[in-house]
């Protein structure tokens, strides 16, 4: 699937980009053979192209406004959604322990591997393909983020509010985890000052927390529909 999108790249680099640190650790292989270095580079590649596309998409927006949108666009949640659409999550090479612990579904693992893949293809000379990928799979979220920024940034908004009120942070508690192991549903409640403010469910813990935070912001009147 990756080759269908980016074309043929350097096979050794692509393999490194898909190799999770747990695999090299559990097999006593050098850390230079996993995705960490390529992730470091790919993060900059992602920000470069997303910045370019946002700059062109919003000619009248300020630096601060563009930065806010980009911060969400390059977040683990968005990158994981984009990567799953390509099937990249199925190609990640994990160590047995990480696999058993659900690492293939972990947003951070998928997002880091995608950044590494972008780095690998950039070094393979696939500049236009990378820009097209970001435009098709990541920039599609930009307009919704611009219009509903609070929905995507609710956890930070809620924390700023609670710390301003009594210098404490809201607590996120797992109420339940249901569904099959390969497709769990997490239900999270937001607790502040020993009081349950809201509850929400999602396909991942992070997603459920973000939705619960958004509901809490609505309940407290921080965000208004």
N, C-alpha and C positions, 0 to 999 in steps of 0.2 A: 504493500500500500504506500509506503514512504517513497519508494522508487517511482510509483505512478505520479506522485505529487512533485517531487524534486528532481527526478531523473536519476541517473547513476552517479553516485558519489564515491569517495574514497572508502572502500569497504572496511579497512582497519579503523578509520575514524568513526564510521557509522556504528561499528560493533562496540567501540569504547563508549560512544554516546548512549548506547542502550544498556550498558553494564552498570548495575547498581553497586555501590560500595560494599554491600553485604556479600555479594558474590566473590569479589576479590579478597575480602577479609576471611571468609569461610574456606576459601581454597588456597590461602597463603600466596596470593598473587600480588604483585606491586600495585600500590594505589594509583600509579600512573596509567594503569590499564582500565580504570573505571571512568565514569562520566564527570568527575568533579572538576578537572581542569577545563574540559570543554563546556561545562555548565557556566563556569566563571566567564569564559569568552562569549558564549551564546547569550548570556544575560545582556551584555552590551550590544550585541547584534540585534536582539529583540527590541531594546530601547531605542536604538538608532532608527530602525525602520518604522516602529510604531510612532515615534516622534515625528518623522518625516510625513507619514500619512495623516496624522492628526493636524500637523501644521498646514497641510493642503486642504484638509476637510473643514477646518474651522479658521478661516482667514481673519476673522474679527475677534477671536478669543485671546485673552491675555496669557502670559506665561503661567500664571498661577492656575488658571482654568484648565489649560492643557495638561499641566502636571497632575491635577486632581483626576482627570479622566485616565491619564496614562497609568497612574498608580493602581487603579482598579484593573485596567486592561492587562497589565503584566502580573497580576496577582495569581497565586496558585489556583484559585477557584476557576478563573477564566481560562488559564493555560491548560488545566486538566480537562475542562470541557472541550476545548479545541482539539487536544491530543486524542481524547477518546473517540472523537468523530473520525479520526484517521486510522484508528486501530492500533496506535502506538503503544497503548497500555498493555496490549497482548504480546508485544515484542520485547519488553523490558526483561533483561536477564537478572534474576534475583537469586540470592542465596536461599537455601531451603528454609531456614528459620524465618527470614523476612517474608517468604511466600506463605508460610503457615500462619503468620501473624496478620495476614491480609494486606501485605505491602503492595500488591498489584493494584489495589483499589485506593491506596493512599494518595491524596491529591498532591502532596509535596513530592512524592517519588515521581509521579507522572509529569508534573510541571518541570522538575529539575531535568528529567530526561529529555523533554521537549526542548528546553533551552540548549542542552548539550547537542541535540540533533541539529538545531539551527546553526550552532557553532561549527559542527562538522561539515554541514553542507556549504556554509559560507567559505570555509577553507578549501572546499572542493570546487569553488568557483561558481556556485549556484545562486548568484546574487538576485537575479530577476525572479527566480523560482521562490526564493525566500520572501521577497516583497509580495508576490502574488499570494503566497500561503497566508501571510499575516493579514493581508487585505481580505481574503475570503473566509478565514477561520477565526480571526481574532477581532478585526475591526468591525465585524458585524454587531458587536456588543457596544460599540462606542456611543451610538445615538441613545440607546436605552440608559446607559450609564450617565450620559449628560443630562437626560431628562429626569432620571430617578436616582441621583447620586446618593441620597440618604439611604436608599434600600441596600445599596452595595457597601456603604460605609457605616452602617448602623452601630456596629460594636464600638468603633472609635467615638462616634457621636454620644452614645450612651455613657461610655466611660468618662468622657470629658464632663458630661453633665453631673454624674454622681460624685466625681472628685471635686467638682466645684461646689457641690452641696454640702458634703460631709467628709471629703478627702478619702473616700473608700471606693472600691471597685465593685461592680456587679459580679456575682458568682454564677457560673453556668453549670447546672447539675444534670446529669443524664437520668432521665425518668425511666426510659425503657429502650431496648434495642429489639426490634421484631423483624420478622421476615427471614428468608434463607441466608446462609452465611455469605453467599456470593452477591446478595442484593439486600443488605440490611437497611432498616429504616430507624433512624435515631430520633428520639423525642427528648428535647432539652427544655428545662425551665430556667428562667432568669430570677435570681434571688438577690434582693438588695435590702439591707437593713433587716434581715431575717424574714422578709416578706416576699412571697412569690409574686412577681410582677406580670410575667407572661410565660407562655409555653408554645413551642412549635416543633414540627417534625421535618426531617429532610433526609436525603439519600446519603449524606455524609454528616459527620459530627460538626464540621465547620459550617456547612450549609444550614443545619438546624440551629446552630448558635446565632448565625447571622439573621435568620428569620425571626428567632425568638427575641433578639436584640431590637429588631425593627418593630415588632409588636410592642415591646416594652417602651420604646420611644413614643409610639402612638398613645399608649395608655397614660404615659406621664405628660403628654402634651408637647414633647420636644419636637416631634414631627407631626405635621397636620396634613391630612389628605386634601 
